[in-house]
Amino acid sequence: MALGHRRIAHVAGRPALWCSRARLDGYRAELQAAGLPVDPELVVEGNFDFESGFRAGRRLLGLASPPTAIFAASDQMVLGVTEALRRARLSVPDDRSVVGFDDLPVVRDSTAPPRPGG
């Protein structure tokens, strides 16, 4: 929200899991705290894996007014969302912001902007 995002999507995990519900509750709480509406169109269910993140990313990008930022409930889904963005010729962070939950090294290293001199 500090970057000016107003349409922030959430790729949620399976609703039957406590961790999925907790992350969705956190997403909703942060939007409300920032004075942003919670748009049900921007909440897409995933399954904590690459494929569901990819499908969710494609679905979100297909909206009439796609999100400018996406919060995924797992880093595996971040990889899928990022692939959907890549195939749509959009980049992270220039065109969209993407953040995940887990901080897995493989995801952190694959989505981080290049370091100066490296």
N, C-alpha and C positions, 0 to 999 in steps of 0.2 A: 504494500500500500504506500510505502515511502517512495516508490517509483512512479506513483500516479495511477496504478491499475485500478479500474473500476469494475471490470468484469473478470472475476477470478473464479475459475472452475475447480471442482474437486473430483478426482477419480478415487472413489471410495472402495473399500474392501467389501467382502461379503457381509451383509447386514446381521447375520446370525452370530458373528464373532464380536466379542466385547471390544477388542482393539479397534475394529472397524467403526463401531459406534462411537468410541471415545475420540477417534480422529475426526469423524464427521462433526461431532459436538464441538470440538476445538475449532474447526473451520467455521462453523456457524457463529460461534462466540466471537471470533476475531473479526468477521465481517460486521457483525452487529456493533462491536466496540468501535469500529471505524466508521459507523454510520452508513454502511453499504447494505443493500437489500440481499437477502438470501434467495437467489433465483433457482427454483428446482430444475430448470432446464440445464443449469451448469453443474449439476451433481449427477455423475455417471457411475454406475456400479462396475467394479472390476473384481479381479480374483487374485490379487497379489502376484501376478505374473506378467511377463513381457507381452504375451498375446492380448490379454485383456486391456493392458495399458495402450497397446497399439490401436485396438478397436475403439477404445474410449477417446483417444486422441483424434482419430478420424471422424468420429461422431461429433466431437466438439468443434472441430474445424469446419464441419459441414453446416453448422448453425448459421442462420441469417446474420447474426451478430456474434461471431466467435469470441471466446475469451482472449484476453491479452496475457493472462497468467494462469498457470495450472499447478495445483497442489495435488500430488499423488500420495496415496496412503502407504505406498511402499516404493523402494528404489527400483525394484524389478519393473514396476509399472512405469516409472520415470523413463526407463530405457525404451519401453514401447511407445510412450507418448513422444519421446524425442525422435524416434524413427518415423512416426506419423508426420511430425513437423518437417523432418528432413525430406521425406518423399513429397511433401507439399511445397518444397523449396523455401522453407522458413527456417531461420536459425535461432538458436538459443545462445546468447541472450538478446541478440539484436532485434529479432522480430517478436519473440515470446519469452516470457520468464517461466521457468519450470523449477519446482522444488519438490523434494520427496521426503520420505520418512525412513530412516535407518542409517543413513550416511555410510553406505557400503563403499569401500575404496574403489571398486570397479566403476561405480556410477559417478562418484566424485571426480575421478580422473577422466572419465569419458565426456563429462559435460562441463568441466571447468574451462574457462577461457585460457588461452596460452599464457604462460608466465613469461615476463620480459627476459630475454636472453636465453630462453629455453624452449 
